[in-house]
Amino acid sequence: MTAILIIKLGAFGDLLQAEGALRDIRAHHPGARITVLTRAPFRRILERCPSVDAVWVDEAAPRWRLDRMAALRRRLAAGGFSRVYDLQNSARTAFYFRWLLGRGVEWSGTAPGCSHPHRHHAPKTVPSLDRLAGQLADAGVPVVHARAPDLRWMAADVGGVLAAAGVEAPYVVLLPGSSARHPNKRWPGYRALAEALAADGHRVVTVPGPDEVELCRDLPATALMREGRVLDFFGLAGVLAGAALAVGNDSGPTHLAAHMGVPGVALFARSHLPAAMTGIERANMRVLEADRLADLPLAPVLAAARAALAPRLQAPTISSTSERLDGSKGLANRTPSSERPS
């Protein structure tokens, strides 16, 4: 049996965006055993992914730990991989190509000297989903799903959680958190937004991550948890599956909503990374950008939320746009453990 290795170490949002690429690789190698090398926080997600047969954890040992590098080299060699798709394309994975697997294995990626080089990959000029699609095309893989991840398979049954909180679908989900390393990616207006949406008659909920319990507790919204513990990735997806709307920052949970088809509004600090580079803009997900999220007023966010909610009561969905505070348009979408990280 042919053995294929895919390397995708993270982070959460980047991993979610690779789901369509995984499906395309699976379709191109229908009889192969596909293994993904990833980081420990994402093992359970990939174990459930329909396109994956096995998941190996990269412990991210420092490269000067020669004993750990030797052990990883032996494991990779024993895997008998005939081709590697390096979807991480980092200095670390280039090191794996050069020192751990050698040049006898077909390798798709940006590592110098690899057999299937991905040439157009500049992260600041090529949107993430286009980079994935381009890499597959460079490796001879037909691109069908790479630009359209579909993560609905992640949703777990959260009926018990909703019942315990007295919540019925549909509801509005607010996702006010982000990585603790990037406080500039957090919009400070969620309290006012929750109050306005509640005044409109919508039930408003939050789904806090491990570092967001206090942040969500401060909002006039129902925090959905399981017996006092935060929901995992699958519980989060289960809540999103019943949402009429999700509003969030540039974070993994907001990317998850976008690629589950949930109507939503994503709030981006343009100074960090333009939304058009991230792959979050979908037909269902509208983006508002500001140089600093602290300067983004409530009015345009509330207007976008109300516009996204209107089709639930009337007719067709709104189109995807990225809007700046001055009203000009950004780039539109180019083509049709028990705890989770923040």
C-alpha positions as CSV (number, residue, x, y, z in Angstrom):
1,M,0.0,0.0,0.0
2,T,1.3,3.5,-0.9
3,A,2.1,5.6,2.2
4,I,1.6,9.4,2.0
5,L,2.7,11.9,4.7
6,I,1.2,15.3,5.1
7,I,2.9,17.8,7.5
8,K,0.6,20.4,9.0
9,L,1.7,21.5,12.5
10,G,-0.8,24.4,13.1
11,A,-2.0,26.9,14.2
12,F,-5.7,26.2,14.7
13,G,-7.0,28.5,12.0
14,D,-4.3,27.4,9.5
15,L,-5.1,23.8,10.2
16,L,-8.8,24.3,9.5
17,Q,-8.0,26.0,6.2
18,A,-6.1,22.9,5.0
19,E,-9.2,20.7,5.2
20,G,-10.0,21.1,1.5
21,A,-6.4,20.4,0.6
22,L,-6.6,17.2,2.6
23,R,-9.6,16.1,0.7
24,D,-7.9,16.8,-2.7
25,I,-4.8,14.8,-1.6
26,R,-7.1,11.9,-0.5
27,A,-8.9,11.9,-3.9
28,H,-5.6,11.9,-5.7
29,H,-4.3,8.9,-3.7
30,P,-7.5,6.9,-3.2
31,G,-5.8,3.7,-2.1
32,A,-3.0,5.2,0.0
33,R,-2.6,5.2,3.7
34,I,-2.4,8.9,4.6
35,T,-0.6,10.0,7.8
36,V,-0.6,13.6,9.1
37,L,2.2,14.9,11.3
38,T,0.9,17.7,13.5
39,R,1.1,19.1,17.0
40,A,-0.5,17.6,20.1
41,P,-3.4,20.1,20.4
42,F,-4.7,19.2,17.0
43,R,-4.3,15.4,17.1
44,R,-8.0,14.7,18.0
45,I,-9.3,16.9,15.2
46,L,-7.2,15.1,12.6
47,E,-8.1,11.7,14.0
48,R,-11.7,12.5,13.2
49,C,-11.0,14.0,9.8
50,P,-12.5,11.7,7.1
51,S,-9.4,12.3,4.8
52,V,-6.9,11.0,7.3
53,D,-5.9,7.4,8.3
54,A,-3.3,8.0,11.0
55,V,-2.0,11.0,13.0
56,W,1.5,11.4,14.4
57,V,2.4,14.0,16.9
58,D,5.5,16.2,16.4
59,E,6.7,17.0,19.9
60,A,8.5,20.1,18.6
61,A,11.8,19.1,20.2
62,P,14.6,21.6,19.7
63,R,16.8,20.6,16.8
64,W,19.9,20.5,19.1
65,R,18.3,17.5,20.8
66,L,20.0,15.0,18.5
67,D,18.5,12.0,20.3
68,R,15.0,13.3,19.6
69,M,15.8,14.2,16.1
70,A,17.3,10.7,15.5
71,A,14.1,9.1,16.9
72,L,11.9,11.1,14.6
73,R,14.2,10.3,11.7
74,R,13.8,6.6,12.4
75,R,10.0,6.9,12.7
76,L,9.8,8.8,9.4
77,A,12.0,6.3,7.6
78,A,10.0,3.3,9.0
79,G,6.8,4.9,7.6
80,G,7.9,4.0,4.1
81,F,6.5,7.2,2.7
82,S,6.7,7.6,-1.1
83,R,5.5,11.3,-1.1
84,V,5.4,14.1,1.5
85,Y,3.1,17.1,1.2
86,D,4.6,19.7,3.4
87,L,1.7,22.1,4.0
88,Q,3.5,23.9,6.8
89,N,6.5,25.1,4.7
90,S,8.5,26.4,7.6
91,A,12.2,26.4,8.3
92,R,11.6,23.4,10.6
93,T,10.0,21.3,8.0
94,A,12.7,22.2,5.5
95,F,15.1,20.8,8.1
96,Y,13.0,17.6,8.1
97,F,13.4,17.4,4.3
98,R,17.1,18.0,4.4
99,W,18.2,15.9,7.4
100,L,15.4,13.5,8.3
101,L,13.9,12.0,5.2
102,G,16.5,12.8,2.5
103,R,16.2,13.4,-1.2
104,G,15.0,9.9,-2.1
105,V,11.4,10.8,-1.2
106,E,9.1,12.8,-3.4
107,W,8.5,16.1,-1.5
108,S,5.9,18.8,-2.2
109,G,6.7,22.2,-0.6
110,T,9.1,25.0,-0.5
111,A,12.2,23.2,0.9
112,P,15.2,23.9,-1.4
113,G,15.9,21.0,-3.7
114,C,12.6,19.1,-3.2
115,S,11.1,17.2,-6.1
116,H,7.8,19.1,-6.4
117,P,8.6,22.7,-5.5
118,H,5.9,25.2,-4.7
119,R,7.0,28.4,-6.4
120,H,4.3,31.0,-5.7
121,H,3.9,30.9,-2.0
122,A,4.7,34.4,-0.6
123,P,2.4,34.6,2.5
124,K,2.0,38.4,2.4
125,T,0.9,38.5,-1.3
126,V,-0.9,35.2,-1.9
127,P,-4.0,34.4,0.1
128,S,-3.7,31.2,2.2
129,L,-6.2,29.1,0.3
130,D,-4.7,30.1,-3.0
131,R,-1.3,29.1,-1.7
132,L,-2.6,25.6,-0.7
133,A,-4.3,25.2,-4.1
134,G,-1.2,26.4,-5.9
135,Q,1.0,23.9,-4.0
136,L,-1.3,21.0,-5.0
137,A,-1.4,22.1,-8.6
138,D,2.5,22.3,-8.6
139,A,2.5,18.7,-7.3
140,G,0.1,17.4,-10.0
141,V,-2.9,17.1,-7.7
142,P,-6.3,18.2,-9.2
143,V,-7.6,21.1,-7.2
144,V,-11.3,20.7,-6.4
145,H,-11.7,21.4,-2.6
146,A,-8.6,23.3,-1.6
147,R,-10.2,26.7,-1.9
148,A,-13.4,25.5,-0.1
149,P,-12.8,23.8,3.2
150,D,-15.9,22.2,4.7
151,L,-15.7,21.5,8.4
152,R,-19.3,20.5,9.2
153,W,-18.0,17.0,10.1
154,M,-16.5,18.5,13.2
155,A,-19.8,19.2,14.9
156,A,-20.6,17.2,18.0
157,D,-24.1,16.7,19.5
158,V,-24.4,19.5,22.1
159,G,-28.1,19.1,22.8
160,G,-27.4,18.4,26.5
161,V,-25.3,21.6,26.8
162,L,-28.0,23.7,25.2
163,A,-30.7,22.1,27.3
164,A,-28.8,22.6,30.5
165,A,-28.4,26.3,29.6
166,G,-32.1,26.7,28.5
167,V,-31.0,27.7,25.0
168,E,-32.7,26.7,21.8
169,A,-31.5,27.2,18.2
170,P,-31.2,29.4,16.4
171,Y,-29.1,31.8,18.5
172,V,-26.3,34.4,18.0
173,V,-22.8,33.2,18.9
174,L,-20.2,35.9,20.0
175,L,-16.5,34.9,19.8
176,P,-14.8,37.7,21.6
177,G,-11.4,36.0,22.2
178,S,-8.2,35.5,20.3
179,S,-4.7,34.2,21.1
180,A,-3.5,35.8,24.3
181,R,-0.4,36.7,22.4
182,H,-2.4,39.1,20.2
183,P,-4.6,41.3,22.3
184,N,-4.7,43.8,19.4
185,K,-7.0,41.2,17.6
186,R,-9.7,41.6,20.3
187,W,-12.6,44.0,19.6
188,P,-13.7,45.8,22.8
189,G,-17.3,46.3,21.7
190,Y,-18.9,42.9,22.3
191,R,-20.8,44.0,25.4
192,A,-22.6,46.7,23.5
193,L,-23.2,44.4,20.6
194,A,-24.7,41.7,22.8
195,E,-27.0,44.3,24.4
196,A,-28.2,45.6,21.0
197,L,-28.8,42.1,19.6
198,A,-30.7,41.0,22.8
199,A,-32.8,44.2,22.4
200,D,-33.6,43.0,18.9
201,G,-35.0,39.8,20.4
202,H,-32.1,37.4,19.7
203,R,-30.7,34.9,22.2
204,V,-27.0,35.6,22.5
205,V,-24.5,33.0,23.6
206,T,-20.7,32.7,23.9
207,V,-18.4,29.6,23.9
208,P,-15.3,30.5,25.9
209,G,-12.0,28.9,25.4
210,P,-9.6,28.1,28.3
211,D,-8.3,31.7,28.4
212,E,-11.6,33.4,27.8
213,V,-13.9,32.4,30.7
214,E,-13.6,35.7,32.5
215,L,-13.8,37.6,29.2
216,C,-17.1,35.9,28.3
217,R,-18.5,36.1,31.8
218,D,-18.4,39.9,31.6
219,L,-20.8,39.8,28.6
220,P,-24.6,39.9,28.8
221,A,-24.8,36.5,27.1
222,T,-25.1,32.8,28.1
223,A,-21.7,31.1,28.3
224,L,-22.1,27.6,27.0
225,M,-19.9,25.1,29.0
226,R,-20.2,21.5,30.0
227,E,-20.4,21.1,33.8
228,G,-18.2,24.2,34.3
229,R,-15.6,23.1,31.8
230,V,-15.0,24.7,28.4
231,L,-16.2,22.8,25.3
232,D,-13.6,21.2,23.1
233,F,-13.2,21.8,19.4
234,F,-16.1,19.5,18.5
235,G,-18.4,21.0,21.1
236,L,-17.6,24.5,19.7
237,A,-18.5,23.2,16.2
238,G,-21.7,21.7,17.5
239,V,-22.8,25.1,19.0
240,L,-21.8,26.9,15.8
241,A,-23.9,24.4,13.7
242,G,-27.1,25.7,15.4
243,A,-26.2,29.4,15.1
244,A,-28.1,32.0,13.1
245,L,-25.0,34.2,13.2
246,A,-21.5,34.2,14.6
247,V,-19.5,37.3,15.2
248,G,-15.8,37.0,16.1
249,N,-12.3,38.3,15.9
250,D,-9.5,37.0,13.7
251,S,-9.3,33.7,15.6
252,G,-9.6,29.9,15.1
253,P,-13.2,29.8,16.2
254,T,-14.2,32.4,13.7
255,H,-12.4,30.6,10.9
256,L,-14.3,27.4,12.0
257,A,-17.6,29.2,11.7
258,A,-16.6,30.5,8.2
259,H,-15.8,27.1,6.9
260,M,-18.9,25.5,8.4
261,G,-21.1,27.8,6.4
262,V,-22.4,29.7,9.4
263,P,-23.5,33.3,8.6
264,G,-21.1,35.6,10.3
265,V,-19.1,38.8,10.7
266,A,-15.4,38.7,11.2
267,L,-13.5,41.6,12.7
268,F,-9.9,42.2,11.7
269,A,-7.1,44.5,12.7
270,R,-5.6,45.4,9.3
271,S,-2.3,46.1,11.0
272,H,-1.9,42.4,11.9
273,L,-2.9,40.7,8.6
274,P,-5.4,41.8,6.0
275,A,-8.4,39.5,6.0
276,A,-8.0,38.8,2.3
277,M,-4.8,36.9,3.0
278,T,-6.4,34.5,5.5
279,G,-9.1,32.7,3.5
280,I,-11.9,33.6,6.0
281,E,-13.9,35.6,3.4
282,R,-16.7,33.3,2.2
283,A,-20.2,33.8,0.8
284,N,-21.4,33.4,4.4
285,M,-18.8,35.4,6.2
286,R,-18.6,39.2,6.0
287,V,-15.4,41.0,7.1
288,L,-15.0,44.4,8.7
289,E,-11.5,45.8,9.0
290,A,-9.9,48.7,10.9
291,D,-6.3,49.7,11.4
292,R,-7.0,49.2,15.1
293,L,-9.9,47.2,16.4
294,A,-10.2,49.6,19.3
295,D,-11.3,52.2,16.8
296,L,-14.0,50.1,15.2
297,P,-17.3,51.6,16.3
298,L,-20.4,49.5,17.2
299,A,-22.6,50.9,14.3
300,P,-21.0,49.1,11.3
301,V,-20.7,45.8,13.3
302,L,-24.3,45.9,14.4
303,A,-25.5,46.8,10.9
304,A,-23.5,43.9,9.4
305,A,-24.9,41.5,12.0
306,R,-28.5,42.6,11.4
307,A,-28.0,42.2,7.6
308,A,-26.6,38.7,8.1
309,L,-29.6,37.8,10.3
310,A,-32.2,39.2,8.0
311,P,-32.1,36.3,5.5
312,R,-33.1,33.9,8.3
313,L,-36.4,35.7,8.3
314,Q,-36.7,36.7,4.7
315,A,-34.7,35.5,1.6
316,P,-31.2,35.1,0.1
317,T,-27.9,35.3,1.9
318,I,-25.7,38.4,1.6
319,S,-22.6,38.4,-0.5
320,S,-19.1,38.4,1.0
321,T,-17.3,41.7,1.2
322,S,-14.5,43.1,3.2
323,E,-15.3,46.6,4.3
324,R,-13.0,49.3,5.5
325,L,-14.1,52.0,7.9
326,D,-14.2,54.5,5.1
327,G,-16.7,52.3,3.2
328,S,-14.4,51.2,0.4
329,K,-14.2,47.6,-0.5
330,G,-11.3,45.3,0.2
331,L,-10.6,42.1,-1.7
332,A,-13.5,39.7,-1.9
333,N,-13.2,35.9,-1.8
334,R,-11.4,34.8,-4.9
335,T,-13.0,31.5,-5.3
336,P,-16.1,29.7,-5.2
337,S,-7.2,17.2,24.5
338,S,-10.5,18.1,26.2
339,E,-9.7,21.8,25.9
340,R,-9.1,23.8,22.9
341,P,-6.5,26.6,22.4
342,S,-7.8,30.1,22.2
